[in-house]
Amino acid sequence: MNEPLRKCRICGLEAWTEKELEYFSKFKESKYGRDTLCKKCKNQLCKKSEDKIKLKALQKLSRDGFPRCLVCGFSDDIRFLQIDHIKNDGNKDLTSGGKRYKGKDIYRKILNMPIEEARSKYQVLCAFHNWAKRFGKTGAEYKVIVLESPEGDD
């Protein structure tokens, strides 16, 4: 054999045998029924794409275009920012097929909505405040607890 059955376009991983083709995602329309990206590179590429979509949706919901928690202002890492249904009606927010929106689907929905409608339904909260809201707590009910060391331990 002079050339591999498949070679990843990103990292260069080569599949020389049928067994090695398992490192590539299935893709029926492609030669050997496998994608031209290995599974690892395809997963990384999809994750980057989802992060970009999430960032755009968070920016759209933020008043100044800078994603931050509406309660505490946290903005250090978008992985910890979440989209919250203002009226707690997420269970009614279903796709046309009757399923709940997940991940990038909800981001795309927000991006396709008029800005006023999106901001009337959704808000950006950090993970802490989103879960606090879910359990019926407000940010004011939480205080920073300082653990004091036992006497004599300095």
C-alpha positions as CSV (number, residue, x, y, z in Angstrom):
1,M,0.0,0.0,0.0
2,N,1.4,3.4,-1.0
3,E,-1.1,5.6,0.8
4,P,-3.3,5.2,3.9
5,L,-7.0,4.4,3.8
6,R,-7.7,7.6,5.7
7,K,-5.6,10.5,6.9
8,C,-6.9,13.2,9.3
9,R,-6.9,16.6,7.7
10,I,-6.0,18.3,11.0
11,C,-3.6,16.1,12.9
12,G,-2.4,13.8,10.2
13,L,-3.4,10.5,11.9
14,E,-3.3,7.7,9.3
15,A,-5.4,4.6,9.1
16,W,-3.6,1.8,7.1
17,T,-5.9,-1.0,8.1
18,E,-9.6,-1.6,8.5
19,K,-9.1,-1.8,12.3
20,E,-7.4,1.6,12.3
21,L,-10.4,3.1,10.4
22,E,-12.2,2.9,13.8
23,Y,-10.3,6.1,14.8
24,F,-12.4,8.0,12.2
25,S,-16.1,8.8,12.5
26,K,-18.5,7.0,10.3
27,F,-19.6,8.9,7.2
28,K,-21.6,6.9,4.7
29,E,-21.1,9.2,1.7
30,S,-17.3,9.2,2.1
31,K,-14.6,6.8,0.8
32,Y,-14.4,3.7,3.1
33,G,-17.5,5.0,4.9
34,R,-15.3,7.2,7.2
35,D,-14.9,10.9,7.7
36,T,-11.6,12.8,6.8
37,L,-11.2,13.9,10.4
38,C,-10.2,11.6,13.2
39,K,-12.7,11.4,16.1
40,K,-10.5,13.4,18.4
41,C,-10.1,16.3,16.0
42,K,-13.8,16.2,15.0
43,N,-14.8,16.5,18.7
44,Q,-12.5,19.4,19.3
45,L,-13.8,21.2,16.2
46,C,-17.4,20.7,17.2
47,K,-16.7,22.0,20.7
48,K,-15.1,25.1,19.4
49,S,-18.0,25.7,17.1
50,E,-20.5,25.3,20.0
51,D,-18.5,27.7,22.2
52,K,-18.7,30.4,19.5
53,I,-22.4,29.9,19.2
54,K,-22.8,30.1,23.0
55,L,-20.7,33.3,23.1
56,K,-22.9,35.0,20.4
57,A,-26.1,34.0,22.3
58,L,-24.7,35.3,25.6
59,Q,-23.7,38.5,24.0
60,K,-27.1,39.0,22.5
61,L,-28.8,38.6,25.9
62,S,-26.3,40.9,27.7
63,R,-27.3,44.6,27.7
64,D,-23.8,45.9,26.8
65,G,-22.8,42.9,24.6
66,F,-20.4,41.7,27.3
67,P,-21.6,38.4,28.8
68,R,-21.8,38.4,32.6
69,C,-24.1,37.1,35.4
70,L,-27.0,39.4,35.9
71,V,-26.8,38.9,39.7
72,C,-23.1,39.0,40.6
73,G,-21.4,40.2,37.4
74,F,-19.2,37.1,37.0
75,S,-17.7,37.1,33.5
76,D,-14.3,35.3,33.8
77,D,-15.2,32.2,31.9
78,I,-18.2,31.5,29.6
79,R,-18.2,27.9,30.6
80,F,-19.7,28.9,33.9
81,L,-22.3,31.2,32.4
82,Q,-25.7,29.7,31.7
83,I,-28.9,30.8,30.0
84,D,-31.9,31.0,32.4
85,H,-35.6,31.0,31.5
86,I,-36.7,34.2,33.3
87,K,-40.2,32.8,34.0
88,N,-39.1,29.3,34.9
89,D,-40.9,27.9,31.9
90,G,-38.1,25.9,30.4
91,N,-40.2,22.8,30.4
92,K,-42.6,24.5,27.9
93,D,-39.7,25.6,25.7
94,L,-39.8,22.6,23.3
95,T,-38.7,22.0,19.7
96,S,-41.2,21.4,17.0
97,G,-40.7,17.7,17.6
98,G,-41.8,18.1,21.2
99,K,-38.3,17.6,22.7
100,R,-36.4,19.9,25.0
101,Y,-33.7,22.1,23.6
102,K,-30.2,21.2,24.4
103,G,-26.9,23.1,24.2
104,K,-26.3,24.7,20.9
105,D,-30.0,24.3,19.9
106,I,-31.1,26.8,22.5
107,Y,-28.3,29.1,21.5
108,R,-29.3,29.0,17.9
109,K,-32.9,29.6,18.8
110,I,-31.9,32.7,20.7
111,L,-29.8,33.9,17.8
112,N,-32.7,33.6,15.5
113,M,-35.1,35.5,17.8
114,P,-35.7,39.3,17.8
115,I,-33.5,40.8,20.5
116,E,-36.5,42.1,22.6
117,E,-38.2,38.7,22.6
118,A,-35.0,36.9,23.5
119,R,-34.3,39.3,26.4
120,S,-37.9,39.0,27.7
121,K,-37.6,35.2,27.9
122,Y,-33.9,34.5,28.8
123,Q,-31.2,36.0,31.0
124,V,-27.6,35.2,31.6
125,L,-26.7,33.8,35.1
126,C,-23.6,32.2,36.5
127,A,-23.9,28.5,37.3
128,F,-24.2,29.3,41.0
129,H,-27.1,31.8,40.7
130,N,-28.9,29.7,38.1
131,W,-28.9,26.7,40.5
132,A,-29.8,28.9,43.4
133,K,-32.8,30.2,41.5
134,R,-33.7,26.6,40.6
135,F,-33.9,25.8,44.3
136,G,-35.8,28.9,45.2
137,K,-33.0,30.9,46.7
138,T,-31.9,34.4,45.8
139,G,-28.3,35.6,45.8
140,A,-28.9,37.7,48.9
141,E,-29.6,34.6,50.9
142,Y,-26.1,33.3,50.5
143,K,-23.3,34.7,52.5
144,V,-19.6,34.0,52.3
145,I,-18.7,31.6,55.1
146,V,-15.2,32.2,56.5
147,L,-13.9,29.1,58.2
148,E,-12.0,30.0,61.2
149,S,-9.1,27.8,62.3
150,P,-9.4,26.1,65.7
151,E,-7.9,28.1,68.5
152,G,-4.2,27.8,68.7
153,D,-3.7,26.9,65.1
154,D,-2.0,29.9,63.5
